[in-house]
Amino acid sequence: MELGKQIKKYRNELSLSQDELAEKIFVSRQTISNWENNKTYPDIHSLVLLSEVFGTSIDNLIKGDVKIMKEQVKIEDRKKLEKLTLVYGGLFLLVMILPIPLVHFLKYVGLGIWIALLVVAFYFANLVDRKKKQFDIQTYREIIVFMEGKKLDEIAKAREEGKRPYQKLFMTICAGVFTFVIAILFTYVLK
């Protein structure tokens, strides 16, 4: 990050030691050293005090870091969506595969376990859907492009928006067929 370099640059321009700067903004010399070596990042109160001591705006002080922070937020958002999608996918698979064995072997307790799994799967589906709405992504292609850290151009975006209703219908039919096939297989296996 650039903030450490900026603090050191401004401190040297004012011919201040780390101790002197620390005293002016009410922190320890070690804290100043950690900031300059990018080991830690100052809180907003310290940034305000630094900008006052250096006679510059906070924008000038953290200029290079804003872009880095935005990129980090994008990376963290993509990772969160990936994790949520993975958890939801696993739960969806369990909800599809486990109902017959759970009910067959555990009766009502198995049904309760399956319902609990279903509730948790719906919860994670809701979280994934909120993230998709937050980033305005709906179709599979949009999700893949988002995960790669890119954006669709306007024409491709319009095409993908046109596919959304058909894709939802297709996914619903596929889920129904998959459930039906699994149910038949388990019925056959358990007889």
ZIFENJO-V66904 format. One record per residue. N is the residue number from 1. RES is the residue in one letter. SS is DSSP state (helix for helix, strand for strand, loop for the rest). Layout:
n=N res=RES ss=SS
n=N res=RES ss=SS
This chain:
n=1 res=M ss=loop
n=2 res=E ss=loop
n=3 res=L ss=helix
n=4 res=G ss=helix
n=5 res=K ss=helix
n=6 res=Q ss=helix
n=7 res=I ss=helix
n=8 res=K ss=helix
n=9 res=K ss=helix
n=10 res=Y ss=helix
n=11 res=R ss=helix
n=12 res=N ss=helix
n=13 res=E ss=helix
n=14 res=L ss=loop
n=15 res=S ss=loop
n=16 res=L ss=loop
n=17 res=S ss=loop
n=18 res=Q ss=helix
n=19 res=D ss=helix
n=20 res=E ss=helix
n=21 res=L ss=helix
n=22 res=A ss=helix
n=23 res=E ss=helix
n=24 res=K ss=helix
n=25 res=I ss=loop
n=26 res=F ss=loop
n=27 res=V ss=loop
n=28 res=S ss=loop
n=29 res=R ss=helix
n=30 res=Q ss=helix
n=31 res=T ss=helix
n=32 res=I ss=helix
n=33 res=S ss=helix
n=34 res=N ss=helix
n=35 res=W ss=helix
n=36 res=E ss=helix
n=37 res=N ss=loop
n=38 res=N ss=loop
n=39 res=K ss=loop
n=40 res=T ss=loop
n=41 res=Y ss=loop
n=42 res=P ss=loop
n=43 res=D ss=loop
n=44 res=I ss=helix
n=45 res=H ss=helix
n=46 res=S ss=helix
n=47 res=L ss=helix
n=48 res=V ss=helix
n=49 res=L ss=helix
n=50 res=L ss=helix
n=51 res=S ss=helix
n=52 res=E ss=helix
n=53 res=V ss=helix
n=54 res=F ss=helix
n=55 res=G ss=loop
n=56 res=T ss=loop
n=57 res=S ss=loop
n=58 res=I ss=helix
n=59 res=D ss=helix
n=60 res=N ss=helix
n=61 res=L ss=helix
n=62 res=I ss=helix
n=63 res=K ss=helix
n=64 res=G ss=helix
n=65 res=D ss=helix
n=66 res=V ss=helix
n=67 res=K ss=helix
n=68 res=I ss=helix
n=69 res=M ss=helix
n=70 res=K ss=helix
n=71 res=E ss=helix
n=72 res=Q ss=helix
n=73 res=V ss=helix
n=74 res=K ss=helix
n=75 res=I ss=helix
n=76 res=E ss=helix
n=77 res=D ss=helix
n=78 res=R ss=helix
n=79 res=K ss=helix
n=80 res=K ss=helix
n=81 res=L ss=helix
n=82 res=E ss=helix
n=83 res=K ss=helix
n=84 res=L ss=helix
n=85 res=T ss=helix
n=86 res=L ss=helix
n=87 res=V ss=helix
n=88 res=Y ss=helix
n=89 res=G ss=helix
n=90 res=G ss=helix
n=91 res=L ss=helix
n=92 res=F ss=helix
n=93 res=L ss=helix
n=94 res=L ss=helix
n=95 res=V ss=helix
n=96 res=M ss=helix
n=97 res=I ss=helix
n=98 res=L ss=helix
n=99 res=P ss=helix
n=100 res=I ss=helix
n=101 res=P ss=helix
n=102 res=L ss=helix
n=103 res=V ss=helix
n=104 res=H ss=helix
n=105 res=F ss=helix
n=106 res=L ss=helix
n=107 res=K ss=helix
n=108 res=Y ss=helix
n=109 res=V ss=helix
n=110 res=G ss=helix
n=111 res=L ss=helix
n=112 res=G ss=helix
n=113 res=I ss=helix
n=114 res=W ss=helix
n=115 res=I ss=helix
n=116 res=A ss=helix
n=117 res=L ss=helix
n=118 res=L ss=helix
n=119 res=V ss=helix
n=120 res=V ss=helix
n=121 res=A ss=helix
n=122 res=F ss=helix
n=123 res=Y ss=helix
n=124 res=F ss=helix
n=125 res=A ss=helix
n=126 res=N ss=helix
n=127 res=L ss=helix
n=128 res=V ss=helix
n=129 res=D ss=helix
n=130 res=R ss=helix
n=131 res=K ss=helix
n=132 res=K ss=helix
n=133 res=K ss=helix
n=134 res=Q ss=helix
n=135 res=F ss=loop
n=136 res=D ss=loop
n=137 res=I ss=loop
n=138 res=Q ss=loop
n=139 res=T ss=loop
n=140 res=Y ss=helix
n=141 res=R ss=helix
n=142 res=E ss=helix
n=143 res=I ss=helix
n=144 res=I ss=helix
n=145 res=V ss=helix
n=146 res=F ss=helix
n=147 res=M ss=helix
n=148 res=E ss=loop
n=149 res=G ss=loop
n=150 res=K ss=loop
n=151 res=K ss=loop
n=152 res=L ss=loop
n=153 res=D ss=loop
n=154 res=E ss=helix
n=155 res=I ss=helix
n=156 res=A ss=helix
n=157 res=K ss=helix
n=158 res=A ss=helix
n=159 res=R ss=helix
n=160 res=E ss=helix
n=161 res=E ss=helix
n=162 res=G ss=helix
n=163 res=K ss=helix
n=164 res=R ss=helix
n=165 res=P ss=helix
n=166 res=Y ss=helix
n=167 res=Q ss=helix
n=168 res=K ss=helix
n=169 res=L ss=helix
n=170 res=F ss=helix
n=171 res=M ss=helix
n=172 res=T ss=helix
n=173 res=I ss=helix
n=174 res=C ss=helix
n=175 res=A ss=helix
n=176 res=G ss=helix
n=177 res=V ss=helix
n=178 res=F ss=helix
n=179 res=T ss=helix
n=180 res=F ss=helix
n=181 res=V ss=helix
n=182 res=I ss=helix
n=183 res=A ss=helix
n=184 res=I ss=helix
n=185 res=L ss=helix
n=186 res=F ss=helix
n=187 res=T ss=helix
n=188 res=Y ss=helix
n=189 res=V ss=helix
n=190 res=L ss=helix
n=191 res=K ss=loop
